């Protein structure tokens, strides 16, 4: 079992930056992949980024590639999402999630993830 707690959300202006953190506890951190998803009002939950347990493999949705960076720190049991060049369309509740699938891989499908955090609100003003 894993507990996930997000932090770092808030209000930013377009073009600005925020860094989200997701602190994990429970199962050994470097044995599972992590992902970030977001859900805007009235829209379905959307994949944003994912990182394998080793940190060696990452993948991003096209709309954030080159602006967002996912990383993980095993010493702190934390995964990060650095968000630069923010746009109003990035406004959403951001959730981190843990994927227990074997192997040093990752998934873009929310159905592959086993545990979810409560989410943190990101609002980008124009």
N, C-alpha and C positions, 0 to 999 in steps of 0.2 A: 504494500500500500504506500501511496505517496501523497503528501500534502503540499499544495502549491499556493503561494501567496504573491500576487503581483503588487508592484508599487511603481511610482514614477510618472503616472499620468498627470494630466493637468491641462491648462490652457496655453496655447502657443499661437503666435502669429504666423501667417503664411511665410514660408522661407526660413522659419526658425527650426529649432531642434529640441528633442526630448529623448531621454533614455529611460526605457522601461526595464524593470528588474523583476525576476521571478525566483523567489527563494523556495527551494525544495527540501523536504525532510521525509524521512522514512527509508525507502529502499536506497541502496548505494547509488549515488548520483551518476557515476560514469558507467552505468550499465543500461541506460535507456536514452532514446532520442527525445528531443524536445521540439515543440513547435509553438508558433504564435499564430493566433487567429483573431479576426475582428468581426464585429457585427454593428452595423450602422442602423439607426432607427428605420423600421419598415423594410429592412433588407435581410437576406439570409446571411448566416455566418460564412466568412470568407477566409481561406488560407492566406497567410502573409509570408511566413518564413519557417524554415525548419533546419535543425542541425543534428547530426548523428552523435552518438554517445562519445566518440573520440574528439569531436569538433572538427574532424577532417573533411566532412561532407556537409555542404549547405545548399539550400535551394530557396528561391524567392519567387513570389508571384511577379509577373511582368510589371505591374503598376508601381512596385516599390524597388525593383532591382536598380542598383546604382545609388539609391537614396537611403535605404535601410541596411543595417548590418546586424546579423545575429551572431552571438558569441556565447561561450560558457566558461565558467571558472569552477573547476572541480574542487578547489580548496575552499571555496565559499558556497558550494552547492547552489549556484545561481546561474541562470541564463539571462542574457541581456538582449534588448532590441534597441540599437541606436538608430534614431530616426532623424534624418537631416532633410533639409529642403521640403519641409512639411507643406502639404496642400490642404485646402478645406475638405477635399474628398477623403482625406485620411481620418476625418472625424469618425469615431466609433468607440465602442467598448472593446478593449484588447484583452484577450485571454491567453494564458500560456497553458500548455498541455504536455503530458508525458506519454510516450509511445514505448511499450514494452516488447515490441517485436524483436526477435533475435537478430544478431548481426549488426555491423557498423553501418547502418543505413538510416533512412528517414522516410516519412510519408507526407504527402500533401492532402490526404483524405482525413477528415475529422473522425471518420468511423474507425480509424486505426488507433486512435488515441484512447488511453485507458483512464487517465485522471485529468481533471481540469481545475484551474483556479477560478476565483470568483470574478475576476476581471478588474480592469482599471480604465477609467474614462479618459479619452484623449479628445480634446476639442481644438480645432485649428480655425482661427478667424482670418477672414480675408482682409 
